[in-house]
Amino acid sequence: MRTVDKNSIPICNIMGVNLAAINMEWLLDFTRENISDLGGEYICVTNVHTTVTAYEDDEYKTIQNSSILSIPDGGPLSTVGRKRGYSSMKRTTGPSYMVEIFKLSTRNGWKHFFYGSKQETLDKLRSELEVNYPGIDIVGMYSPPFRQLTDDENVKVVDMINKTMPDFVWVGLGAPKQEIWMYNHKGVINGLMVGVGAGFDYLAGNIRRAPEWMQKMNLEWLFRLFQDPKRLFKRYFNTNIKFIWHAIIRGK
């Protein structure tokens, strides 16, 4: 197995986070060309909230920057990137990446493991994927307890995942928990780990995505705010102001 050259990946540093200055077409080409060599690596699906968190937390910044890719999930990130000269940089969301990979999976023989979320959501997710992507090879799903695993439990989980020989390990624990988990399992899990946050809920049908026109106008955050204002208002208010100040006004 060869090592993937990280120097071949275009990078735009925003507030200390090395974001891949890419678009979905580039990401899919990269995946197809390198998937057999990406076992043990991980992809961070990075948005404004996690970028601001990384700016304020050096340990989390190290976790973001230790990924093989930190892709620009948030529209403002790709907008800033284009203004800094990366003209082809576009928003690449976790759920959209999942969908595109699932479309390609059968012909490529890719296998998938899903780690995270509730068992009920995983059951719904399996049903939806098997209907929408006939022939998809789901080799395992695991809903971990809502606490840190013991060392013995962790060893058993790693062994369980690796025995299925997955190409992709989709991690739905939410940020920053999922990034920490992937960082701690870098080089241990055999498949490519991708932290997709609410991606499981979207594809299971628990949460609706914004209409296409809102996604294209970088307004999906507003759609999510309407869905869950109590939880998201304070987070969006704080992180968006910090992002505007540091990334746009100060040019960090």
C-alpha positions as a Markdown table, in Angstrom:
| # | Residue | x | y | z |
|---|---|---|---|---|
| 1 | Met | 0.0 | 0.0 | 0.0 |
| 2 | Arg | 1.4 | 3.4 | -1.0 |
| 3 | Thr | 1.1 | 6.5 | 1.0 |
| 4 | Val | -1.1 | 9.3 | -0.3 |
| 5 | Asp | 0.9 | 12.5 | -0.9 |
| 6 | Lys | -0.8 | 15.2 | 1.1 |
| 7 | Asn | 1.3 | 17.8 | -0.8 |
| 8 | Ser | -0.8 | 17.1 | -3.9 |
| 9 | Ile | -3.9 | 18.5 | -2.1 |
| 10 | Pro | -4.6 | 22.2 | -2.6 |
| 11 | Ile | -4.8 | 23.9 | 0.8 |
| 12 | Cys | -6.4 | 27.1 | 1.9 |
| 13 | Asn | -5.6 | 28.0 | 5.5 |
| 14 | Ile | -8.5 | 29.7 | 7.2 |
| 15 | Met | -8.1 | 30.6 | 10.9 |
| 16 | Gly | -5.4 | 28.0 | 11.2 |
| 17 | Val | -7.3 | 25.2 | 9.7 |
| 18 | Asn | -5.8 | 23.6 | 6.6 |
| 19 | Leu | -8.9 | 23.3 | 4.4 |
| 20 | Ala | -8.8 | 21.4 | 1.2 |
| 21 | Ala | -9.5 | 24.0 | -1.5 |
| 22 | Ile | -11.5 | 21.6 | -3.6 |
| 23 | Asn | -14.9 | 20.8 | -5.1 |
| 24 | Met | -17.0 | 17.7 | -5.2 |
| 25 | Glu | -15.7 | 16.5 | -8.6 |
| 26 | Trp | -12.1 | 16.8 | -7.3 |
| 27 | Leu | -13.1 | 15.0 | -4.1 |
| 28 | Leu | -14.7 | 12.1 | -5.9 |
| 29 | Asp | -11.7 | 11.7 | -8.3 |
| 30 | Phe | -9.4 | 11.7 | -5.3 |
| 31 | Thr | -11.5 | 9.1 | -3.6 |
| 32 | Arg | -11.6 | 6.8 | -6.6 |
| 33 | Glu | -7.9 | 7.0 | -7.3 |
| 34 | Asn | -6.8 | 6.6 | -3.7 |
| 35 | Ile | -9.4 | 4.6 | -1.7 |
| 36 | Ser | -7.3 | 1.4 | -1.6 |
| 37 | Asp | -4.5 | 3.5 | 0.1 |
| 38 | Leu | -6.6 | 5.5 | 2.5 |
| 39 | Gly | -7.2 | 2.9 | 5.2 |
| 40 | Gly | -6.5 | 4.3 | 8.6 |
| 41 | Glu | -6.9 | 7.9 | 7.4 |
| 42 | Tyr | -9.8 | 10.2 | 8.1 |
| 43 | Ile | -11.7 | 13.1 | 6.5 |
| 44 | Cys | -13.1 | 16.0 | 8.6 |
| 45 | Val | -16.2 | 17.6 | 7.2 |
| 46 | Thr | -15.5 | 21.2 | 8.4 |
| 47 | Asn | -17.9 | 24.0 | 8.8 |
| 48 | Val | -17.8 | 27.5 | 10.4 |
| 49 | His | -18.5 | 26.1 | 13.9 |
| 50 | Thr | -15.7 | 23.6 | 13.8 |
| 51 | Thr | -13.3 | 26.1 | 12.3 |
| 52 | Val | -14.0 | 28.6 | 15.0 |
| 53 | Thr | -13.6 | 25.9 | 17.6 |
| 54 | Ala | -10.3 | 24.9 | 16.2 |
| 55 | Tyr | -9.1 | 28.5 | 16.1 |
| 56 | Glu | -9.8 | 28.7 | 19.9 |
| 57 | Asp | -8.6 | 25.2 | 20.8 |
| 58 | Asp | -5.1 | 24.2 | 19.6 |
| 59 | Glu | -5.7 | 20.5 | 20.4 |
| 60 | Tyr | -8.7 | 20.4 | 18.2 |
| 61 | Lys | -6.9 | 22.4 | 15.5 |
| 62 | Thr | -4.2 | 19.6 | 15.5 |
| 63 | Ile | -7.0 | 17.0 | 15.1 |
| 64 | Gln | -8.4 | 18.9 | 12.1 |
| 65 | Asn | -5.1 | 19.4 | 10.5 |
| 66 | Ser | -4.0 | 15.7 | 11.0 |
| 67 | Ser | -6.7 | 14.5 | 8.7 |
| 68 | Ile | -6.0 | 13.5 | 5.1 |
| 69 | Leu | -8.6 | 16.1 | 4.1 |
| 70 | Ser | -10.6 | 18.7 | 5.9 |
| 71 | Ile | -13.3 | 19.5 | 3.3 |
| 72 | Pro | -15.3 | 22.8 | 3.3 |
| 73 | Asp | -18.8 | 21.8 | 4.4 |
| 74 | Gly | -19.7 | 25.4 | 5.2 |
| 75 | Gly | -20.5 | 27.8 | 2.4 |
| 76 | Pro | -18.7 | 30.7 | 4.0 |
| 77 | Leu | -15.5 | 28.7 | 4.0 |
| 78 | Ser | -15.5 | 28.1 | 0.2 |
| 79 | Thr | -16.5 | 31.8 | -0.3 |
| 80 | Val | -13.5 | 33.0 | 1.7 |
| 81 | Gly | -11.3 | 30.5 | -0.1 |
| 82 | Arg | -12.4 | 31.8 | -3.6 |
| 83 | Lys | -11.7 | 35.3 | -2.4 |
| 84 | Arg | -8.2 | 34.2 | -1.5 |
| 85 | Gly | -7.5 | 32.9 | -4.9 |
| 86 | Tyr | -8.8 | 29.3 | -4.9 |
| 87 | Ser | -11.3 | 29.8 | -7.7 |
| 88 | Ser | -12.5 | 26.2 | -7.9 |
| 89 | Met | -13.1 | 25.8 | -4.2 |
| 90 | Lys | -16.8 | 25.0 | -3.6 |
| 91 | Arg | -18.9 | 23.7 | -0.7 |
| 92 | Thr | -18.6 | 19.9 | -0.2 |
| 93 | Thr | -21.1 | 18.7 | 2.4 |
| 94 | Gly | -20.9 | 15.5 | 4.3 |
| 95 | Pro | -24.4 | 14.2 | 3.2 |
| 96 | Ser | -23.7 | 15.1 | -0.4 |
| 97 | Tyr | -20.4 | 13.3 | -0.3 |
| 98 | Met | -22.1 | 10.2 | 1.2 |
| 99 | Val | -24.8 | 10.2 | -1.6 |
| 100 | Glu | -22.2 | 10.5 | -4.4 |
| 101 | Ile | -20.1 | 7.7 | -2.9 |
| 102 | Phe | -23.2 | 5.4 | -2.5 |
| 103 | Lys | -24.0 | 6.0 | -6.2 |
| 104 | Leu | -20.5 | 4.7 | -7.1 |
| 105 | Ser | -20.3 | 1.9 | -4.6 |
| 106 | Thr | -21.9 | -1.0 | -6.4 |
| 107 | Arg | -19.8 | -0.7 | -9.5 |
| 108 | Asn | -16.6 | -0.2 | -7.4 |
| 109 | Gly | -17.4 | -3.0 | -4.9 |
| 110 | Trp | -17.0 | -0.6 | -2.0 |
| 111 | Lys | -18.0 | -1.7 | 1.5 |
| 112 | His | -19.5 | 0.5 | 4.2 |
| 113 | Phe | -19.5 | 0.5 | 8.0 |
| 114 | Phe | -21.6 | 3.0 | 10.0 |
| 115 | Tyr | -20.5 | 4.0 | 13.5 |
| 116 | Gly | -22.6 | 6.3 | 15.7 |
| 117 | Ser | -26.1 | 7.5 | 16.3 |
| 118 | Lys | -29.0 | 5.6 | 17.8 |
| 119 | Gln | -29.9 | 2.0 | 16.8 |
| 120 | Glu | -33.3 | 3.2 | 15.6 |
| 121 | Thr | -31.6 | 5.7 | 13.3 |
| 122 | Leu | -29.2 | 3.1 | 12.0 |
| 123 | Asp | -32.1 | 0.7 | 11.3 |
| 124 | Lys | -33.9 | 3.4 | 9.3 |
| 125 | Leu | -30.7 | 4.4 | 7.6 |
| 126 | Arg | -30.1 | 0.8 | 6.4 |
| 127 | Ser | -33.6 | 0.5 | 5.1 |
| 128 | Glu | -33.4 | 3.8 | 3.2 |
| 129 | Leu | -30.0 | 3.0 | 1.7 |
| 130 | Glu | -30.9 | -0.5 | 0.5 |
| 131 | Val | -34.0 | 1.0 | -1.3 |
| 132 | Asn | -32.2 | 4.0 | -2.8 |
| 133 | Tyr | -28.9 | 2.3 | -3.7 |
| 134 | Pro | -29.7 | -1.3 | -4.7 |
| 135 | Gly | -26.8 | -3.6 | -4.1 |
| 136 | Ile | -25.0 | -1.3 | -1.6 |
| 137 | Asp | -22.7 | -3.4 | 0.6 |
| 138 | Ile | -23.4 | -2.5 | 4.3 |
| 139 | Val | -21.0 | -4.7 | 6.2 |
| 140 | Gly | -21.8 | -3.4 | 9.7 |
| 141 | Met | -23.4 | -0.8 | 11.9 |
| 142 | Tyr | -22.8 | 0.0 | 15.5 |
| 143 | Ser | -24.4 | 2.4 | 17.9 |
| 144 | Pro | -21.9 | 3.1 | 20.7 |
| 145 | Pro | -23.1 | 3.9 | 24.3 |
| 146 | Phe | -23.4 | 7.5 | 25.2 |
| 147 | Arg | -20.2 | 7.5 | 27.2 |
| 148 | Gln | -16.5 | 6.9 | 26.6 |
| 149 | Leu | -15.7 | 3.2 | 25.9 |
| 150 | Thr | -13.4 | 1.3 | 28.2 |
| 151 | Asp | -10.1 | 0.1 | 26.7 |
| 152 | Asp | -11.4 | -3.4 | 26.4 |
| 153 | Glu | -14.6 | -2.2 | 24.7 |
| 154 | Asn | -12.6 | -0.1 | 22.3 |
| 155 | Val | -10.4 | -3.1 | 21.3 |
| 156 | Lys | -13.5 | -5.2 | 20.6 |
| 157 | Val | -15.1 | -2.4 | 18.6 |
| 158 | Val | -12.0 | -1.9 | 16.5 |
| 159 | Asp | -11.7 | -5.7 | 15.9 |
| 160 | Met | -15.4 | -5.8 | 15.0 |
| 161 | Ile | -15.0 | -3.0 | 12.4 |
| 162 | Asn | -11.7 | -4.3 | 10.9 |
| 163 | Lys | -13.1 | -7.9 | 10.5 |
| 164 | Thr | -15.7 | -6.5 | 8.1 |
| 165 | Met | -12.9 | -5.0 | 5.9 |
| 166 | Pro | -14.7 | -1.8 | 5.1 |
| 167 | Asp | -13.6 | 0.7 | 2.5 |
| 168 | Phe | -15.5 | 3.5 | 4.3 |
| 169 | Val | -16.3 | 3.9 | 8.0 |
| 170 | Trp | -18.9 | 6.6 | 8.3 |
| 171 | Val | -18.7 | 8.2 | 11.7 |
| 172 | Gly | -21.8 | 10.0 | 13.0 |
| 173 | Leu | -21.0 | 11.2 | 16.5 |
| 174 | Gly | -21.3 | 14.9 | 16.1 |
| 175 | Ala | -18.5 | 17.4 | 16.4 |
| 176 | Pro | -16.0 | 17.5 | 18.1 |
| 177 | Lys | -16.6 | 14.0 | 19.4 |
| 178 | Gln | -16.3 | 12.3 | 15.9 |
| 179 | Glu | -13.1 | 14.1 | 15.0 |
| 180 | Ile | -11.5 | 13.1 | 18.3 |
| 181 | Trp | -12.6 | 9.5 | 17.8 |
| 182 | Met | -11.2 | 9.4 | 14.2 |
| 183 | Tyr | -7.9 | 11.1 | 15.4 |
| 184 | Asn | -7.5 | 8.5 | 18.2 |
| 185 | His | -8.1 | 5.7 | 15.7 |
| 186 | Lys | -5.9 | 6.9 | 12.9 |
| 187 | Gly | -3.8 | 4.0 | 11.6 |
| 188 | Val | -5.9 | 1.6 | 13.7 |
| 189 | Ile | -9.2 | 1.4 | 11.7 |
| 190 | Asn | -8.6 | -0.2 | 8.3 |
| 191 | Gly | -11.1 | 1.8 | 6.3 |
| 192 | Leu | -11.3 | 5.5 | 5.5 |
| 193 | Met | -13.1 | 7.3 | 8.3 |
| 194 | Val | -15.4 | 10.2 | 7.4 |
| 195 | Gly | -17.0 | 12.2 | 10.1 |
| 196 | Val | -20.4 | 13.2 | 8.8 |
| 197 | Gly | -22.2 | 14.7 | 11.8 |
| 198 | Ala | -26.0 | 14.7 | 11.1 |
| 199 | Gly | -25.5 | 12.8 | 7.8 |
| 200 | Phe | -27.0 | 9.7 | 9.3 |
| 201 | Asp | -30.2 | 11.6 | 10.3 |
| 202 | Tyr | -30.5 | 13.2 | 6.9 |
| 203 | Leu | -30.2 | 10.0 | 4.9 |
| 204 | Ala | -32.4 | 8.1 | 7.4 |
| 205 | Gly | -35.1 | 10.7 | 6.9 |
| 206 | Asn | -35.1 | 12.1 | 10.5 |
| 207 | Ile | -34.1 | 15.6 | 9.3 |
| 208 | Arg | -34.9 | 17.3 | 6.0 |
| 209 | Arg | -32.2 | 19.0 | 4.1 |
| 210 | Ala | -32.7 | 22.5 | 2.8 |
| 211 | Pro | -34.1 | 23.0 | -0.7 |
| 212 | Glu | -31.5 | 23.0 | -3.5 |
| 213 | Trp | -31.8 | 26.8 | -4.0 |
| 214 | Met | -31.0 | 27.4 | -0.3 |
| 215 | Gln | -28.0 | 25.1 | -0.5 |
| 216 | Lys | -26.7 | 26.9 | -3.5 |
| 217 | Met | -27.1 | 30.3 | -1.8 |
| 218 | Asn | -25.2 | 29.0 | 1.4 |
| 219 | Leu | -28.5 | 29.3 | 3.4 |
| 220 | Glu | -28.7 | 25.7 | 4.6 |
| 221 | Trp | -27.7 | 27.0 | 8.1 |
| 222 | Leu | -30.8 | 29.1 | 8.1 |
| 223 | Phe | -33.0 | 26.2 | 7.2 |
| 224 | Arg | -31.5 | 24.2 | 10.0 |
| 225 | Leu | -32.0 | 27.1 | 12.4 |
| 226 | Phe | -35.7 | 27.1 | 11.7 |
| 227 | Gln | -35.8 | 23.3 | 12.4 |
| 228 | Asp | -34.0 | 23.5 | 15.7 |
| 229 | Pro | -33.8 | 27.2 | 16.9 |
| 230 | Lys | -33.4 | 26.4 | 20.6 |
| 231 | Arg | -30.2 | 24.4 | 20.1 |
| 232 | Leu | -28.7 | 26.2 | 17.2 |
| 233 | Phe | -29.4 | 30.0 | 17.7 |
| 234 | Lys | -26.7 | 30.6 | 20.3 |
| 235 | Arg | -24.2 | 28.5 | 18.5 |
| 236 | Tyr | -24.7 | 30.2 | 15.1 |
| 237 | Phe | -24.8 | 33.7 | 16.7 |
| 238 | Asn | -21.5 | 33.2 | 18.5 |
| 239 | Thr | -19.5 | 31.4 | 15.9 |
| 240 | Asn | -20.8 | 33.4 | 12.9 |
| 241 | Ile | -19.8 | 36.7 | 14.5 |
| 242 | Lys | -16.3 | 35.3 | 15.4 |
| 243 | Phe | -15.9 | 33.9 | 11.9 |
| 244 | Ile | -16.8 | 37.2 | 10.2 |
| 245 | Trp | -14.4 | 39.1 | 12.5 |
| 246 | His | -11.4 | 36.8 | 12.3 |
| 247 | Ala | -11.7 | 35.3 | 8.8 |
| 248 | Ile | -13.3 | 38.0 | 6.8 |
| 249 | Ile | -12.3 | 41.3 | 8.5 |
| 250 | Arg | -8.9 | 40.3 | 9.9 |
| 251 | Gly | -8.1 | 37.9 | 7.1 |
| 252 | Lys | -7.0 | 35.0 | 9.5 |
